[in-house]
Structure formats: C-alpha cells, structure tokens
Amino acid sequence: MVRVWRVPFGYLILIWRAQQRWFAYRPVTDLRRVYEILARRGVPKNLTREALSRANPAEARAHHLD
C-alpha cells in the first residue's frame, strides 16, 4: 500500500508493504520530487501513479504522472 497526501507545506508519504514500512513528510511542493522519492524507495510505478493521482490529480495530469 502506498498513500500520498497533500498537507499545507508539502506531501505526506506512507509506504506499507510486507518487507518495508516507511513514513515521511517531505516539504516539497512539486509532485515530480515525490515521484522520484518513491522510485528510489523501490515502489512499483503502477502504485506510484495511483497514489500521486489521488494526492493531487491536476498536477499529476500536468506532469503525465497519472
């Protein structure tokens, strides 16, 4: 499970998988940076795209991350 929420000054990221549990707050305002963080953590692209589309649909569409 991967969840990304937009919070007042950035994004809140939660990765919950069998072998990996990770929670972070990133004060970045660009969804592309969140995409890069999730890619470095080894999250599959289909889960990443779904989480980013839920967090900020307009920006995900603008950056072709949906």
C-alpha positions in Angstrom: 0.0 0.0 0.0 1.3 3.4 -0.9 -0.5 6.6 0.1 0.4 10.2 -0.6 -1.5 13.1 1.0 -1.1 16.8 0.3 -0.5 18.8 3.5 -0.1 22.5 4.0 3.6 22.7 3.2 4.4 19.6 1.2 3.4 15.9 1.0 3.0 13.1 3.5 4.1 9.7 2.2 3.2 6.3 3.6 4.6 3.1 2.2 3.3 -0.1 3.9 4.4 -3.4 2.4 5.4 -6.8 3.7 9.1 -6.1 3.9 9.1 -2.4 4.0 7.3 0.1 6.2 8.2 3.8 5.7 6.6 7.1 6.7 7.8 10.5 5.7 6.9 14.1 5.5 8.6 16.0 2.6 8.4 19.8 2.4 8.5 19.7 -1.4 5.8 21.5 -3.4 6.5 19.6 -6.6 4.8 16.2 -7.3 7.7 15.2 -9.5 10.0 15.2 -6.4 7.6 12.8 -4.6 7.7 10.6 -7.7 11.5 10.5 -7.5 11.4 9.7 -3.8 9.0 6.8 -4.4 11.1 5.5 -7.3 14.2 5.5 -5.1 12.3 3.5 -2.4 11.5 0.9 -5.0 7.8 1.4 -5.2 6.3 0.0 -8.4 5.2 2.5 -11.0 1.5 1.4 -11.0 1.2 2.0 -7.2 3.1 5.3 -7.5 0.9 6.7 -10.3 -2.2 5.7 -8.4 -1.1 7.4 -5.2 0.0 10.6 -7.0 -3.2 10.8 -8.9 -5.2 10.6 -5.6 -3.0 13.2 -3.9 -3.1 15.9 -6.5 -5.0 15.0 -9.7 -4.4 18.2 -11.6 -0.6 18.3 -11.0 -0.3 14.6 -11.8 -2.1 15.1 -15.1 0.1 18.1 -15.9 3.3 16.2 -15.4 1.9 13.0 -17.1 2.1 11.0 -13.8 -1.4 9.7 -13.9 
